[in-house]
Amino acid sequence: MDLKKVFEPKSIAVVGVSVTNPLNPGTVIFNKNLYEMDVETFPVNLRGGKIEGRTIYPSVLDMPEQVDLAVIAIRADLVNPVLEECGKAGIGGAVVISGGFAEVGDSGVERQNELVRIAEEYDIALIGPNCMGVYSPPYVDTFFLPSERMVKPPEGNVAIVSQSGGFIVDQFLSKYAERKIGVSAAVSIGNKAVVDETILMEYFLKDRRTKTVAMYLEGFRPGEGRRFLEIAREFTRNKHIIVFRAGKTAGGQRAALSHTCSVAASPRLASDIFKQYGILEAENEQEVVSFAKVLSFKETKPIRNGNVVIITVSGGHGVVCADLVPQYGLNLVEFTEEEIREMRQMINPSAARIASLRNPIDLTGSAKDSDMEKVFEYVLQLDKVEAVLILTFPYPPTITMQIGRRLSNIAGKYGKPVVAYVPWLLKYAIIIEGFEINNVPVAHTVEEAVQMISGLKKRHSRE
């Protein structure tokens, strides 16, 4: 099967458009791709007619040209005959939005088995059923939510795979957009009757646009887990996998079985195996965001032991950060008296008199840009320092709006992981951009900053 026809189609057919209901899923998908994506789009409905000035074709067999992808959004009992027509028309990819398959029980299982048979007979790369499908900018968007209801992140190098369509829209796309995490593709796989996580991993391994894959998993069917781990071992040699698992409790496992017909594994066993194979497991939805953000940036030196330094101009934020560091398996570097003395001599007299330099390094509101630069570069040169957390605040008048650019220029000289926290407000965008353009990710919260460093440590724990 050719997944490029799913993720980078030149043409698509949307089966299930309506001339009377503008909110019909097929109609929403047709309009989004017609006006927003770089793909030739054909409407299909047995009744024919016109929509947006375009001829509606009764069948995919009646279209004037062969298309790469069919998006099927019709009643479940009509799906298989349409998929058969897609096969006869030579269509290589299909997204089945419709529910009513294995997730509903016996009759649905039979219907899904027939769906698989047809897809295999014609070698169709099929996503779904019971899914939202694929968002792959700038090529295609099969999510049946109107654009005004969705928030889309910028294009980037993180691919998203989720068994839940709602989760992918809310927890991935919306939060990634908020934090400017760029996405190469997003796939809601639903019942994963044909294309599953492993097949997608094989595709993203070779995909030039993708560096990291972030996944929401409800479980594996028998035999899937081993295949997934085999490709994960190869994938994590040069790219990253983030997994957020649901179905860790008895209630969650029952819900997963009902939702997508998936069986969840033992939580402890799965975590141990993931670590062994280099898979980065997110413990909650916040880590799904923070891990993806830090891994989307240029590679830095690995963190082996988790030895970090905190630099701040706010003592309170430093204390909060220091409390979080051990909770995430990290360590505060201890400075010698000589090192403390040397740092104190670097900074301006007003700050030197009151600064606390034991880690957290609190330079206080009397610090200037140059004070932060000097201390920052000093600690980066120390072999015992593996990473630095910078808690930057633009409130003191002696800290300029150029602080992000100035500190990130220094960070680039040493190649060690550096994460900044800056209040994420439009007013301070120039500071945030100064950091991020120069490969220093900026967190929304102090805890998110610590999570990012923790993610880098976990990423290298197998090596």
N, C-alpha and C positions, 0 to 999 in steps of 0.2 A: 504493500500500500504506500501511497505517496502523500505524506502529511503536508508537503508544501502546497498542495492544492487546497488544504484546509486553512493554512496560516497565511499564504501569500497568493490567493486566487486572483486571476485576471478577470474572471467573470463568475457570477453566481445566479442561481434561480431561487426565488423565494416562493415556496409552495404553500398557499394558504392565505393569500392577500384577500382583502375585502373591499368592495366599493361602497359599502354602507356603514362600516364601523371603523373609524380612523384609529381606534385604540386596540383593534384586533392585533394579536402578537405578530402575525405575518405582515400586516400593513405597517406596523411600527418598524419592523426589521427592514422591510423594503425601502421605506422612506429614509431611514438612517443611512443605508448603504448608497442609495441613489444620490443623496445630497451631501453626505459627509465623508465618504470613503472613496479611495482610488480603485474602484472596481465597477465593471459593467454589470448592471443589475436588471434581471428579467423577472416580471411578476407571473405567477402561475395560479390559476383557479379553474376548476372544471367548467364554471359558468361563462368564462371569457369576459369580454368587456374592455374597459380602459381605466387606468389609474395614473394620475399625474401625467396625462398625455401619452402614456405608454400602453401598448397593446398587451392585454392579459392573455396568456396562452393556456389552452385547456389542459395541456400536459407537457411535461419536459420533452416528450417525443416530438412536440410540434414547434419547438423553438427554432429560430433560424440558424443557430450555431450551437456547437457543443460547449458546455460551460464546465468550469473546474469543480464547482461546489454547489450542492443543493441544500437549502435550509428548509426543513419540513416542519410546519407548525399547523397540523391538522389533527382531527380526532384519531385516537390511538388505533381504532379498527381500520382506518384508511391508510395508515402509514406503510405497511408492508407492500401492498400493491404499488404504491408510488415509488418506494425504494427499488422494486423490481424494474420499473420503468426507467429509473435513474441508471441502473446497471445496463439496460439495453441501450440507453442513450450515450453510454461511455463516460458518464460522470464519475470522477475519481474520488470525490469527497462528499460527505453528507453530515449535516448536523440535525439531529432529531430532537426538537424542542419538546415534543409531546410527552406527557406522562401517561400512565396506564399500562405499564409493563411489569417487570418482575417485582417492583415495589408494592403492587396491589395483590399479589398472591397467585394462585394456580393459573387462572386464565391469562394473567399478565405474563407469567413465566413462559407459557407456551408461545405467546405472541413474541416475546423477546427472543426465544430460541429460533423462531422463524426469521426474525430480523437479522440475527447473527448469520444464519445460513445464507441469506440473500447477500449480505455484505461480503461474506467470504467467497461466495460463488463468483461475484463480479469484482473482487479485490477493491472494495470501497473502504476508504478510511472513514469510519463512522464515529462521531462524537455523540454521546448520549446513550439511550434516550433519557427523558426526564431531566432536562438540563437547560441552561441558558446558552451554552455553546461557547463561541470564540470571540474574543476582542483582540485583534491583532493590528494595531495601527501601523501604517495608514491604509492597510489593505481591506479589512473586513471587520464588521461588528454585528454579531447575531444576537446580542442581548436584547430582549424584547421590551426593555424599559425605555420610555421616551427620553431623549437626550436632556430635556430640561429637568428630569428627575434624577439624572446621574451626575456624578462628579468623576471626571477622568484625569488620571495623572499624566504627566508628560511622557514622551517616549524615552526609553532608557534600556537598561540591561537586565532587569529582573522579570522573569517569567513566573506567572502565578497559575497553580493548578489546584482546583478545589472540587470536592464532591458536592458542595452546596453552592447554589447560585446566589442565594441571599447573603451568605457569608462573604463570598468573593466581592460583591458590590459594596457591602458595608464595612467589613473589617479590612479588606485589602485596598480596593480602588479608592474609596473615600479617604482613608487615612494615609495612603501613599500619596494621593494628590495634595493633602494638607501639608505633608512633609517633603514634597517635591522629590519623591522617589520615582525614578523613571521606570516604565514598564515596557518590555518587548512584546509580551503577549499575556493574555489571561484566558484560562480555559475552565469552564464549568463542565465536568465530565458526567455528572449524574450517576446513572446506573453502570457506566463504563462497560457496556455490553461488548464492544469491540476494542476501541482504543482505551487503554488504561494508563495508569501512572508510568509503568515501565516503558511502554511504547513512546509516551511523550518524553520521557527522560532520554531515550535514544535519539529522538529528534532534536531536543534542545542541546544535547551534547555536541552536535555538529552545527547548531544554529549560530551563525556569526553574530547575531544581535544579543544573544543571551549569555550572561556571566553567572547568574544565580537563579535557582528555582526555589520559590516559596510555595509550600503545599499545606492545604488543610485536608487531613485524612480522617475518615471515619472507620477505616479498617480495610482488610484485604480478604478476598475470597480464597478458598483453598488453593495453594500452589502459587499465588501471586507474590507473596512476601519474599520468597527465595529469589524469584526473578528480579524483583525490585532491588534487592540488596546486591545482586550480581552487577547490575548496571550502575548502582550507586557507588560501588567501589571504584569503577572506572571513572565515573563522572566527577568524583571529589578529588581526583588527582590534580585537576586544573580549574574546576569550577566548584560552586557551592550549592548545597541543598539545605534548606530550612524546612523543618516539618513541625506543624502544630497538630497534635492528635486530639480528637474527641472520642467519646465512648470509653472513658477510663473507669466509669462506675457502672453498676448493673443497670441503672436507669438510662444512662447514656448509651450503653450497648444495645438495649432494647430499641431506643430511638433511632440509632444508626441502622439497625436491621430493617426497621420500618421505612426509614427515609430513603436509603439508597441500596438496601439489601446487602449491606456490608457487615462483616464480622470483625470486631475489634480484638486485638491481642492483649495479653497481660501487660499492664502499664510498665511494671518494673523490667520485665523481660524485653519489651520493645525498646525502652530507653537504653538498656545496656547494649543491645544489638546496634541501635542507631549510632551510638558513640563509637563502637568498634569499627563501623564502616564509614566513619567520617561525616555522618549526617548531624547537622546542628539542630537540636530539638528545642523549640520554643515552649516555655512552660505556660505562657498565657498570650493573649492577643497583643499585649503591649510589646512583648519580645518579638513577635512576628514582624512588627514595624521596625523596631530598633535594630534587629539583626539584619534585615534587608537593607536598611539605609546604610549602615556602616560597610556592608559587603559590596554595595553598589559603587563605592569609591575605589580609587586606584589601590592596588595591593601595597601593604607596608610590611615591615619586618614582623615575623611571628612573635606572639606572646607565649612564652613557655611557662613562666611561674606566676604571672599576674601581678608583678611589682609596679605599682603606679604612684604618681605624684599628683596632688591636687594643687592648683594655683588659682587663687580667687582674690577679689577685693571686698568680699563680704564674709565675715567670720561665721555668720549663721548658716549660710549656704555651704561653707566648708565643713561645718559640723555635721549637717545633714548628709553631705556626700561621704564623709568619713564613716558614718554609721552604715551606709549602704555598701561600701566597698567589701567588707568581709562577708556580707550576706550573699554576694555574688561570686564568692570564691576568689577574691582579689586581695592583695596585701598592700598596706601603706609602707612605702620606702622610709627607712629611718636614716636621718642625716647625722653625720658626726658634728661635734662642736666646731671643728675647723671649717666644715662646709657651711654651717650656719653663719659663722663669722664672715666668711668670704661673700656670701649672698648679702648680708647686711651692709657690707662695704660698697656694694654695687648700686644700691638704691638711694634716692634722694633723702636728705637728712630728715625731712618731716615724716616720711614713711618709715625710715630706718628706726626712729625712736620708738615706734609703736607696733611695728609689724611683728607677726608671729611666723617663724620660719621653720617649724618642726614638721610640717606635713600633717594637715593641710598648711600650705604656705598662704597666709593671709596678709596681703600687701596693704590692706585697708583702703579707705576712700581717699587717702593722701597720695596714692600711687599715680604715676604717670605712665604713658605708653612705654617710654624707655625703660622704666623699672620692670614692667612685665616682660619686655623683650630680653633684658639682661638675665633675669632670673630663669626665664623659660629656656633660653639657650644654655645656661649653666647646667640645669638639671638634665637636659637632653644629652649632654656630653658624658654624663655619668653612666658607666656600664651597668650599674645595678638598677637603673631606671629603664623599664620596658615600655611604658606608655604614660601619657600625661592627660589629665582632665583639666580643662581651662574653663572656669566659671566666670564668664565675662559680663560685666554690667556697664552700660553706657551712662549710668546716672552721675558718677563723679565728673565734674567739669574738666578735670585733668586727663580723663580718658577720651580720646578722640574717636570719631567715626571711622578712622582708618585702622583701628586696632586689629580687626579681623585680617586684613591684608598683611599688616606688619608681622603679626605672630605666625600666620600660615607660611609666609616666606621663610621664616626661620625653621618651621617644621619640615619644610621640603628639603632642607639641607641634610637632615639626619635619617629620614625614612622610618622613624618610629611612629607607632600609632598615636594620634592626637585627636581627641574629641572635645568639642566646645559646647558649652551651654550659653545661649543668648536668649533673652526674652523674645519669643517669636511674634513680633509685632511689625507691622508695615513701617513704622517709624524707624526701626533699626535694621531695615532690609540691607542697607549698605554694609553693615558689619557682617551680617549673615552671609551675604554674597562674597564679601572679602575672604571669608573662611572657605566657603564651599567651592568657589571657582578654583581655589588653590589646594583642593583635595583634603580639607579638614571638615568632616561632617559636623553639623550643628544639631543638637538635640532640643526637643521642646521642653523637657523637664530635666532636673538633675538626675533623677533615677534612670531616665532614658539614656543619658550620657554614660552612666555606669553600666547599663545593660549592653551598650555598644561595645565597650571594652571587654566585658565578660563574654560576649559573642565571639570576639576575635580570639580570646583565650580558648574557648571551647572548640573553635574551628581547628585549632592546631594541637589539641590535646592528644590526638591519635598519632601525630608525627613523632 
